[in-house]
Amino acid sequence: MRENFTVSHCFVADNIFTASQKKTFERDQIETEEEANMSKPNYSGTFHMVEQENMDAYLAALDINFALRKIVCLLKPSKEIIHDPTSGSMKIRTLTTFKNFDMDFTIGQEFTEDLGPVDGRTCQTTVSWDVDKLLCVQKGEKAGRGWTHWLEGNKLHLEMRAEGVVARQVFKKAD
């Protein structure tokens, strides 16, 4: 099994490793990162919602008004996902007959997310890998806000969290 040394470890221990050993560590690190990216699932595709649970309570935790919560709970969103596993770039478009929401990001890089179409807030967001699941942490006004996406066969699962409330949606991949 290969040790997971980073390039910085090699240079800190400059007096211990030869130039040849440093190059080997650098090459192994690059190969390890490429292997990690290639082993992640590709989320690309179009998905249509087939199940939803606890959405009203989740929206209430986000301070969404009663009338808007009722409308949102009736919607059947679709998701269009473009994912490049090599670069980690991802675009998730959530489409409904009421409002659409676009999210562009690079996995592992924090960005400022404009949640105006959802609840009028902005937050600092990071989406990262948790084994083969996408884990999103949204730092802002609401405690514990974020979501997790994962694939099971032709289904895309979404678990949304805020203020201790959890909602779930399941989407089926379009043929």
C-alpha positions, 0 to 999 in steps of 0.5 A: 500500500502506498503512503500518502505523502504530500509534496510539502512533506517532502520539502519539510524533510529536505535533509532526509530525502534525495531528489529522486525520492522527492520526485517519486513522492510527487508522482505518487501524489499526482497518481493518488489524486487522479485515482481518487477523482476517477473512482468517484461516481459521475453524477451527470444526467437528468433526474425527475423527483419521485418521492419527497418527505418532510419538505414543509418542516424543512422550509419552515426551518428556513423561515419560508412563509406558509403560502410559499411552503404549500406551493413548493411542496406541490412542485415536482422538480427535475435536476440537470447535473453536469459533472466533470469527475476529472476537474471536479466542476459541477453544475446542478440546475433544479427546474420547476414550473415555479422557479429555477435554481442554478448552482455552479461549483468545484468540489472541495472549493468554498464559494459564496452561494446566492440562495436568493431564489430559495430564501433570500440569503447568501452563505459560504458553501463547500461541497466535498466528497464523503466517500462516494456521496456529495456533502454540502456545508452552507455556513450562514444564518441557519445552523446545520444547513447543508445537503447530501446527494448520493446515487443508488442505481438509477436514483439520485437521493437528496437529504437537506438539513437546516436547524435540526430538520431533515427533508428527503427527496428521491429522483429517478434518472431519465431514460 
